[in-house]
Each structure stands twice: as C-alpha cells, then as structure tokens.
Amino acid sequence: STLTLGPNGHEGAAIFDSTPGGPNAGGPDPDLLVDKGNILILQNDSDPSTTLDATYGLTFDVPNDEAQFADYGAIVFDFTMPVEVTSIDLIDVDGGCRYLTVVLTDENGNERIYEVPSGWTNDVTWGDKGWHTLDLTDLYDQPGDIGTYEWTAAWEDDWFDPYRVIQLEITLDGSAAIDNLRFNKYIDIPEPSSMVLISLIGLALLGGRLKKGDRHPRRF
C-alpha cells in the first residue's frame, strides 16, 4: 500500500522498467535506468494518464517518479506473519531526494528507524551505478556509495524485536525508487518443555514425527 504525506499527493506505487534502452528510455527519468529490471516508484501526479495494455494491463502513459517535495509519500509493506527484514536497494537518492526514511515495526508496535540523507547514492547519468544497498540488520552508520561522503543514521525502541517485524514503511521525499526487499521468514520451534509434552500426548496424531522449523529467504 502507499501513504500520501504531502499536500498535493501522488498516483500511488508503480512498477518502472529500469532497463537501459528499454521502454522507458527517452522518458523523463533517465536517472532510474539503473539496469535492475522492474523497480518500484511513486508515480508523479503530474502524469496521471493511463492506457490499458493487452500485455501489461493498466500502464501509465508517462512513467515518472514523484519528484516534488510537496507531493511526497510512503510505500508500505504489511507482512502476513512476522519476519526479519535484512536489506533493501535504494535508487537515485541523490540531490533530487531531500530525504528517505525506512521504518521497521514489530508485532508489539516497537520501531527501528533508518534515516538516509540526500546524496547517499550516485546518479546513473553521471556514469555511476545509481543505487546502493541499505543493511537493515544493525544500527551502525552506513556510508553511501563510493564518492558520496554521506552516512545513514539509525535508532530503535528499547524492546524492538528484529525477528518479529510485521510492517516496513519507506518514505520518499523527492525523486527515488526501491528494489530487492530481502527478508527471512521463521517457523517457530516449540520450547523444549513443549516438545516433551507433544511427544507424550501427540505422537500418534503427528505420525510419530516432529519437524523442526527452518528459515526461508524471500525476495521482493
């Protein structure tokens, strides 16, 4: 889902093909042609017109990220079960993005917040890759891409549980995009005392086998 935070709004989340020489080459966003396939933007409300395409469905006629500071908003991921969110790729967080924040919320409402400054990535039109990966597993200050000289800041509530995150919110104040949200899903393993109890009263129902949980990486 998305949030509208500025007074003028945006057109919601949209998939943008970042392939150089692809369908968006020659458009208003050459700084998003970072060769990462489909990335996610907030569509600019100055270009709201759409066309129903036989292959891709409803598409914006002019794919364009929301660059006006008055129109900023957020992209929100709600997880159906608690997860550990490990990293996300941030694109075009340069001078056209005043700031970007990433907020992780656990199932008890506690938060971990990352503040990403303007200029944390380079721009692909300068001959650089135009994106950088934000590590979401720790609170250390993270340097931007090579030559940017910008660092993130992070903090969290005292009881924040990084393994029980149920929501991720990315606020984009200006031109920017996201890609490759990475997280781990955990299957709870009963406590030893519970395992003993289950083994005594439930082996017949479980067919004599208890399967331990594992973690499975998922990728957006």
N, C-alpha and C positions, 0 to 999 in steps of 0.2 A: 504494500500500500504506500501512499505518499501523504505528506502533510504540506499545506500551504501556510507559509510563515510570513511572507512579505505582503504588503497591501495590494499588489496587483496580481499575484498568483502566477501559475504556470499551467501547462496542459497535461501534467502527470508524467509518470515514468514511460520511457520509450526505449526500444532496442535500436541501437545505432551500429551499422556495419562499419567497422574501423579499418577495412581493407584498403591499403593504398591502391589507387586505380580502380576501386570498386564502385558501387552505385552512388556513394556519397562523395566521390572525388569531384572537384569542381564546385562543391557546395560551399556554404558559409562557414564550415567547421573543418578546415584542413588540419587544425591542431588536435583533432580527435582521430586522425588517420594513423593510429599507432600500431596497426597490424596485429591486433589481438582478437580478430573475429568480431562477434557481437558483444557490445558493451552496453551499459545502462546509463541513460541520461534523464534529466528532467526536461521535457520538451518546452521550448520557448513559446510563450503565449502570443508573440508577435507573428508566429507562423502556425496558426491552428488548423488550416485547411487539410482535409484528408481525402484519400481515394481508396475505394475498395478494390484491392488487387486480387486476381484469381488465385495466385500462388501464396502470397503472404498475408492476405486478409486486409484489414484496415491499416493503411500506412499514411504517415504524414507526408504531404507533398514536398515540404522543405524541412528535412530532419535538421534540427538546430537546438543545441542545449541552451538552457536559460542562463543568460549572462548578466542580466540586470540585477543589481543588488537589491532593488525594491521588490523583486519577484522571487526571492529565494525560497527554498523549501527543503523537504527531507524525504528520503527513501527509507521505508521501514520494512524489516523482515520480522515476522512473527513465526516462531518455531512451534511445531505441534508437540514437541517434547523437549526437555532440557538438553542443551548441547554445550560443548566447549568450542567457542569461535576462535580460530587460530590466526587468520590473516585475511587481508583484502588488498587488492590492487587499486591504487588511486591514480587517476589520469588527469593530466592538464591542470594540476593545482599550482598554477603559476600566477603571474600578475593579474589575470582576469578573474581569479577566485580570491575574494577577500579573506575568507577562512573556511575551514571544513572541520567538522567535529564528528566523532564516532562514539556512540554511547551504547554500551552493553548493559542490559538489565537482567538480573537473575530472577528466579521464581519468587523471591521474597521482596522484590522491589529495590534491592540494592544495585548500585550502578558503578561501572568503570567507564571513565571518560578519557578520550584522546582528543587533543586539540592540535590540528595540523595547520601550520601557518601558510600564508600566501608565499609562493616561490619554493615550495617543498619539492616540486618536480620541475624538470626542464620542459621545454616545448619541442614537439617533434618537428616543427617547422624551422627550428634552429639547427637541425641535424642531430638532435638527441633522441632518445627512445620515447620521451614524453610521458612516462609513467614510473611509479615506484611502489614497492610493496610495504604495507604497514603491518608490523607484527602486533597481534592483539593478545599475546600471552603474558606480557610483562609490562611494568610501568617505567622502564628505563627510557630516557630521552633518545629518540631515534633520529639520526641525521637524514637529511633529504638526499636526493640523487646527487651524483658527483658534480661538484661545482656550484651547488645551490646555496650552501652555507646556512641552511635553515634546519631547525630541530623541532621535533614534536615535544609536547608536554602531556603528562597523564597523571591521573589520580583516581582513587576509588573509595567507596564507603568501607567502613571497618569490616563488615561481615559479608562483603561481596564474595560470591562463590563462582569462580570462573568455569566450573564444570556443570553449572545448572542455569545457563543463560537461556532465556525464553524470547528475548527481543533484541534486535540490533537496529539502531537508527543512525543514518548518515545524513547530516545537514550540509547542504551545498549552498554557500553564499557567493554566487557567481558561477562562472563557467567551469565545469569539471565533470568527471564521469567516474564510474566504478566498474570493476570486473573481478572475477575469480574470488568470490567469497568462499573461504575454506573453513570447515568445521568438522568436529568429531561427535558422533552420537554414541552414547554409552548405554549399555543394558545393565541395569542394576543387578549386583550379585548379592544374594541374601547374606546376612551376618552369620558367623559360624554357629551360634546357638539356634538360629532359624533353620540352618541346614540340617542340624541334628534332628530337630523336630520334624522337618519334612521327611527325612529319611526314615523316621519311625512310623509315621502315620500316612505317608503319601507315596511310597514306592510303587505300590500296586497301581495307583492312578497314573503315575508318571512313567509306567512301563519299566521301572527299575533303573531309570537314567535321569541324571540331573545335568543339564548343560550350563556351563559357566558362560557368563556374558563376555562379549568382546567389543572392541570399538571399531567403528566402520567410518572411514573418511567419506565425506560428501563434498561436492564441489559445485558452486553456482557458476 
